[in-house]
Amino acid sequence: MSAQQPPTSTAGQWRSYFDALIDGCYYYTGLPLSHNPSHQARKRIADERRERLHGASIAAPGTSQPQTPSQSPSTSTPDALKQTQSPVRQWTTEADFARRLHESGKPAIVVLSVNGDAFSEQFKPHFYRTAAEFHEAVDFVWVKCVNAQAFCRSRQVITFPHVELYESRPEGEHVPGQPRRYRVSITPFPLHMSYYGLREMLRQKDMLGSFGYRSNGAADDS
């Protein structure tokens, strides 16, 4: 696999490249990104864009949003409550993952991790932030290999965290009464382990068009 070349076409692409480089320095030195003023500014812009796209409102400090009956913990289903709390899906079984991948039609980013691994813990906030922003277009799955040993062994992982992008497409003509066949493609994660690396991979795959990111240019922040 050839090395990733830095973008050279537009100022926006150069800005994205250097932002990712700076975040990578913070990541590999173990410094918290909260110490990076540029990161905080970009996070605020991303949060504002996400609120505009999703039509959500942010309550003022010291106030609380009115609670509707559907939001009441006593009437919420466990699945709905779990989805509200986190856009990242925890691993259940390989069969359940395959079923959802085929039926939803959405690609899935899967992270294989091990308990107590420092790099997995450092990467987790980046993964959860990406999921919070783009879960409507992509499924995000966090796998603890202690609970999915057979699956992790089948992937022949030697370093953690290990990230892969799964895409499923129907194969051939569907015969009524027969199970539909699918072809699954798996793409290893080729970029640095950060929010910007994940976002850049999805942008290159042209999966973020509805969020204003184009596969052939810089993100549209307007």
N, C-alpha and C positions, 0 to 999 in steps of 0.2 A: 504494500500500500504506500503510495507516494505521500510525502509530508505535506501537511496543510500549508498553503501559501497565504501570506497576509493579503487582505483585500487592498486593491490599489485604485479602484475606479472613482470613488466619490469620497467627499469629506466625511459623510456619515459612516461609510464603511471603515475608514481609518479610525474614526472616533470609537466605533464599536470594537475594533481590534485592540486599540490601546487600553480601553476600559477593561476588556477581558484580560489583557496582560497584567494590568495593575491588580485586578482581583486575584489572578493566579499567584502573584507574589504574596499577597496577604494570605491566601489559602495555604501555600506550601511552607510559609514561615510560621503558621499557626496563629497569626494575629487576627483578632476579630474584625470583620468587615465594618463594624460600627465605628472603628477608628478612622475609616476612610471617608472624608467629606464628599468626594466625588461619588462614591457608592451611595451615600445617603441621599444625595440629590437625584440620582438616577432612580433609586427606589421610590422616592416621592412622586416622580413623574410617572413611573410605571403604575403605582397605586392609583393615581388620579385617572390615568387612562383606563385602568381596569374598572374603576367605579363608573366612568362614563359609559363604557361598553356594556356593562352589566346592569346599568340603571339603578345601582344601589345608592343608598344615602348613608352618610356617616353621622352618627349622633354627636352633638357637642359634648365637651367634657363635663361630667357631672350630671348628665341627663341619661335617660334610658328610653329605648324604643318601646312603643306600646306593643303588648304581646297579644297576638290573635289566638283564637282557639286552636288553629292548626299548628301554632308554634309552641303550644303548651306541652311541657314534658309529659304530662299525664295522658295526652292524646297522641303524641308522636310515636310512630313505630320505631323499633330499634334500628332498622335499615335506614330509615329517613334521618334519624338522629345521628347515626354514624356518618352518613354522607354530609350532613350539615357541619359536623365537627372537623372533618378532614376530607380533602379531595383525593388523597392517596389511598388506594385500596391495598389492604393487607392480603398476603397470599393465603389461599385456602387449599385448593388442590389443583393439580395440573389439568385435570379434566374440566374443572370449572373455569379455569383461565382460558382454555382453548374454546370452550363454548361461548364465553363472553366475547372473545376476540372475533369469532366468526359472526355471531349474531349482531353485535353492535356496529360492525363495519368501521370502527375507529381503530387506528393504530395504538400500540401500547408501548410505553417505555418501562422496562423492567430493570430493577436494581437488585443484584444479589449481594447480600451483606452477611457479616458474621458478628455476633455479639462481642462487644468489648474492643472492636477494631477502631482505632482512632481516626483513620481516614474515612471510614463509613460514617462515623458520627459527625465529622467535619463537613461531609458532603450532604448529609441529611437536610439541613436548613435550605441549601440551594435547591434540592429536589422538591421539597415541600413548597417553596416559593414559586417554582416553575409550575407545579401542579395547581396551585391556587389561581394562577393567571390563565392557564391554558387547558384546564381539565375538560372544557366543553368540546375541544377538538381532539384531544388525545387522552387515553387512559394512562394513569400512573400507578405502578404496582411496586411495592417494596417487599422483597422476599428475604426473610431470615432463613439462612440455609440450615439452621438447626431444626427448622420445621419443614424443610423441603429438601432433604438430603439427596434423594434420588434425582430430582430435577437439577440441583446444583452439580452433582457428579456428571450428569449427561451433558452439561455445558462446558465441562473441562476447565473450570475456572482456576487460575493460579494466583491472581491478585484480587483484592477487594478494596473498594466496592467495584463490582463489574456491571456495566450498563449495556443494554441491548435494546434496539428498536424492533418491534414485531409488527408486521403488516400481513393481513389476510385478504385474499381475493378468491372469488368463486372460480372453479376450474371446470371447463367444459360445459356442455349443455345439461341443464337440470332435468332429470326424468321424474315425472310425478310418481309419487309413491316410493321413490328411492332416496336415500340420504344424499344431500348435496356434498360435493367434494370441494375442498379448499386447498389453495396453495399458500403456504406461509413463508414469507421472506424474513430473514433475521439480519439486521445491520449492526455490527459492533459500533460502539460509541468512539469516534475518532478524535474528539476534541478534549480540551481541558475540563476537569471536573468542577463545574461551577454553573450557576444560573445562566450565564451568558453562553457557555458552551452548549448547554441543553437547548437554549433558545435558538442558537445559531444552527444547530443540527436540524431542528424542526423547520426553521426558515428555509434551509437549503433543500429540504424535502417538500417544500411548498405546502406545509400543513397549517400555516398561520395566516392565510390570506384574509380571513374574517377578522383578524386582530390588527390588520394594518401592516403586516410584515410581508414583503415581497421576496420571492426566491431569487430575483435578479437585481436586487438593489437594497438600499438601506431601509430601516424601519421608518414608517410614516408616523411621526409623533403628533401630528395634528389631530 
